[in-house]
Every structure is written in C-alpha cells, then in structure tokens.
Amino acid sequence: MKPDDFESELQRHAIRSMPKEWREEILAVARARASVPSIGLNSVKHDRLGRFRIAAANLFSPNRWSWSAIAAAWALILFLQASASEPTRRSAARPSEVQQTAIHFDEQRKLLVEILNDSPAQAADRPKLKRPELRGQCNRELIFA
C-alpha cells in the first residue's frame, strides 16, 4: 500500500469523539492534582528526592557497565580482605605442635648426619641451625634479658 493510498483511506473514516465518561474522569484527575499545594515540607522532600534520582540516573546511565565493573572490583577487594583477616590453619597451630615439629626436624637432621657418616669435627664446624621460635619468644628474651 502506498502512502497516498493510506492517507486517502484514513480520510474516509469519520473521526469519533471521546466518550463523555472518559472526559469527566480525566478532568477530575487533573483538577485533583491541580488542587494539591506544591509548597510544603512534603513536596520539598519529594522534590529533593526527585532531583537526587535524576542526578544519579545521569551519573550512572551513560557508563553503566564501567560503574558495575568498578563495583564488582570493590566487592572482590572487600571479600579478599575479609577472607585474609581470618587465621589460617597453619598460623592457628598450637605452640606444642610447632615445638614438636621443630624437634622432629632436629631428629631428622641428626639421622641425616649419621647416614652420611660425617665426622663429629665436621659437624661441629658447621653452624647450628636455629630452632624455629614462636613470635613472642624473641621479644620476651629481649625484654627479660
């Protein structure tokens, strides 16, 4: 159908008037809105909220993907920070377990020396390995010395 045919078809139809019930209903709603005072604390609050919504929409809508990527990055950072602050199993080991492990390493070192048939003189020349200490023991020795 050509545009001219469409226009001629529309011109053949008679324009119908709007039902009177609709007209009265529309006018009643318009009069009710016009009678509400626009000056007052409630309207100022809604006006500020409306301005804030418009400003937020203008800020976030053009760069929605970039802002959501930044928000996701911050969420990841906060999650990693929260998970890193919790003690791990190794750092939460009891002092007795740490001491037992150190004793076990000393025994293994002695067995290794015996297996390799090192002479006692050669073993004495080597510096002794310091046993791992707990964090607080170093400071206590310095304080009480």
Order of alpha helices (4+ residues) and beta strands (2+ residues): alpha-alpha-alpha-alpha-alpha-alpha-alpha
